[in-house]
Amino acid sequence: ETGVTQSPTHLIKTRGQQVTLRCSSQSGHNTVSWYQQALGQGPQFIFQYYREEENGRGNFPPRFSGLQFPNYSSELNVNALELDDSALYLCASSFGGVDSPLHFGNGTRLTVT
Amino acid sequence: QKEVEQNSGPLSVPEGAIASLNCTYSDRGSQSFFWYRQYSGKSPELIMFIYSNGDKEDGRFTAQLNKASQYVSLLIRDSQPSDSATYLCAVKSGGGADGLTFGKGTHLIIQP
C-alpha cells in the first residue's frame, strides 16, 4: 500500500508569483484535503475534494484553488503569492466521512520572498 | 468559530513516566477526535482516534473523551525519548466535508 506523496519537497517563490503543489493520494482513498501549517501553529484546513469536486472549504481566499483528478491525485494552486503564504503545505487523503482518519503526506515547504 | 485549545508547553516528563496531554474544544457538534504526533520538520502522524465517550487504548497510548466537558486527552505510558515531539489534537464536526480543526500542539520532552 503506497502512502500519500507530495511534490516538490521545497519551493522558493517571489511575492506575486503563482505556485502549483502536487499530491498523490494513498491507494483506495477517494477524498483529498489540503492544509496550511505556519511555523509554530497547527495545520489549518484549506479545502477538500471528493470525486473531483470541492465539497468543503476553510477560511482561505479564492486565490487558493485546487483540482482532483480521476486517479485521486490532486493539485493546490496559489495565485498572487504573499509573504504570509510561506508555510508547510500538507496534503491528506482518506475514505471520506466523519469517522475517517486523515493520512498526511510529507508536505511541501513553500517560502515566499 | 470552532476552536481547539492545547497547552503549548513544553511539557517535560521523565523517561518511564506517564505523559498526560490535554485538549478542549468549543464546538459541541464535534463527533470525531484525533491525536497526531509531529516531529520537528516532519508531517503529522496519526496516533489515535476516538469517537465515543470513555477510554480507548492502543499499546502505550490511551485516548480519553468526555463530550459533556468538551475535553479530550492522550496518555502515554512508559514514556520514551522517541516520544519527544509536538502532539496535535484535532477535532471534526458532523459534516463529512468539514475539515479537521487543529490545536496549536503541545511540545512534549521526555528526559532520559
Contacts between the chains, C-beta under 8 A, distances in Angstrom:
chain1	res1	chain2	res2	distance
A	33	B	99	5.8
A	35	B	99	7.4
A	35	B	100	7.8
A	35	B	102	8.0
A	40	B	104	7.2
A	41	B	104	5.7
A	42	B	4	7.5
A	42	B	88	5.5
A	42	B	90	7.7
A	42	B	102	3.2
A	42	B	103	5.4
A	42	B	104	4.9
A	42	B	105	5.7
A	43	B	44	6.8
A	43	B	88	7.5
A	43	B	100	7.5
A	43	B	102	5.0
A	44	B	102	7.3
A	45	B	98	8.0
A	45	B	99	2.8
A	45	B	100	6.3
A	45	B	101	7.2
A	46	B	99	7.8
A	47	B	99	7.7
A	48	B	97	5.8
A	48	B	99	6.0
A	50	B	97	7.3
A	55	B	96	7.9
A	55	B	97	4.3
A	56	B	95	7.4
A	56	B	97	3.3
A	56	B	98	5.9
A	56	B	99	6.0
A	58	B	99	5.7
A	88	B	43	7.6
A	90	B	43	5.7
A	90	B	44	7.2
A	96	B	96	5.9
A	97	B	96	5.0
A	98	B	31	5.3
A	98	B	32	5.5
A	98	B	92	5.9
A	98	B	93	7.8
A	98	B	94	6.1
A	98	B	95	7.2
A	98	B	96	5.5
A	98	B	98	7.8
A	99	B	31	7.5
A	99	B	32	5.5
A	99	B	49	7.9
A	99	B	51	5.9
A	101	B	34	6.2
A	101	B	46	5.2
A	101	B	49	5.1
A	102	B	34	7.6
A	102	B	46	7.2
A	102	B	100	6.5
A	103	B	46	6.6
A	104	B	36	7.9
A	104	B	43	4.4
A	104	B	44	5.2
A	104	B	45	7.4
A	105	B	43	6.3
A	106	B	42	7.2
A	106	B	43	5.1
A	107	B	42	7.9
A	107	B	43	4.7
